[in-house]
Amino acid sequence: MDNKLPLKYMNGESAEEYKKALGAASIENIEPLVQYIQKQKDFIEDNRNMF
């Protein structure tokens, strides 16, 4: 939030996909995790009426 990055909503339905991306990522290659996060919905955009 301090960096003004969008909040991403990660639900339990994608937990296996998250674990797979996390397992495939490494210090040298974070791309699997980045791709997973980019596919997630923007929490604030999806819940504008709450703000």
C-alpha positions as CSV (number, residue, x, y, z in Angstrom):
1,M,0.0,0.0,0.0
2,D,2.9,2.4,0.8
3,N,4.1,1.9,-2.8
4,K,0.6,2.6,-4.2
5,L,0.5,-0.9,-5.8
6,P,-3.0,-2.4,-6.5
7,L,-4.3,-4.8,-3.8
8,K,-4.8,-8.2,-5.4
9,Y,-7.5,-10.6,-4.1
10,M,-6.2,-14.1,-3.8
11,N,-9.0,-16.5,-2.8
12,G,-8.7,-20.1,-1.6
13,E,-9.9,-21.4,-4.9
14,S,-6.5,-20.6,-6.5
15,A,-4.4,-21.9,-3.6
16,E,-3.0,-24.8,-5.6
17,E,-2.1,-22.5,-8.5
18,Y,-0.4,-20.2,-6.0
19,K,1.6,-23.0,-4.4
20,K,2.7,-24.3,-7.9
21,A,3.9,-20.8,-8.9
22,L,5.6,-20.3,-5.6
23,G,7.4,-23.7,-6.0
24,A,8.5,-22.8,-9.5
25,A,9.8,-19.4,-8.6
26,S,13.3,-18.8,-7.3
27,I,15.6,-15.9,-6.5
28,E,16.9,-16.1,-10.1
29,N,13.4,-16.4,-11.7
30,I,10.4,-14.9,-10.0
31,E,8.4,-14.9,-13.2
32,P,6.0,-17.8,-12.3
33,L,5.0,-15.9,-9.1
34,V,4.7,-12.6,-11.0
35,Q,2.4,-14.2,-13.6
36,Y,0.2,-15.7,-10.9
37,I,-0.2,-12.4,-9.2
38,Q,-0.9,-10.5,-12.4
39,K,-3.8,-12.9,-13.1
40,Q,-5.5,-12.1,-9.8
41,K,-8.3,-9.6,-9.6
42,D,-7.7,-6.1,-8.3
43,F,-9.5,-6.0,-4.9
44,I,-10.2,-2.3,-4.8
45,E,-11.4,-2.2,-8.4
46,D,-13.8,-5.1,-7.8
47,N,-15.1,-3.6,-4.5
48,R,-15.2,0.1,-5.3
49,N,-18.6,0.4,-3.5
50,M,-16.8,-0.4,-0.2
51,F,-14.6,2.6,-0.4
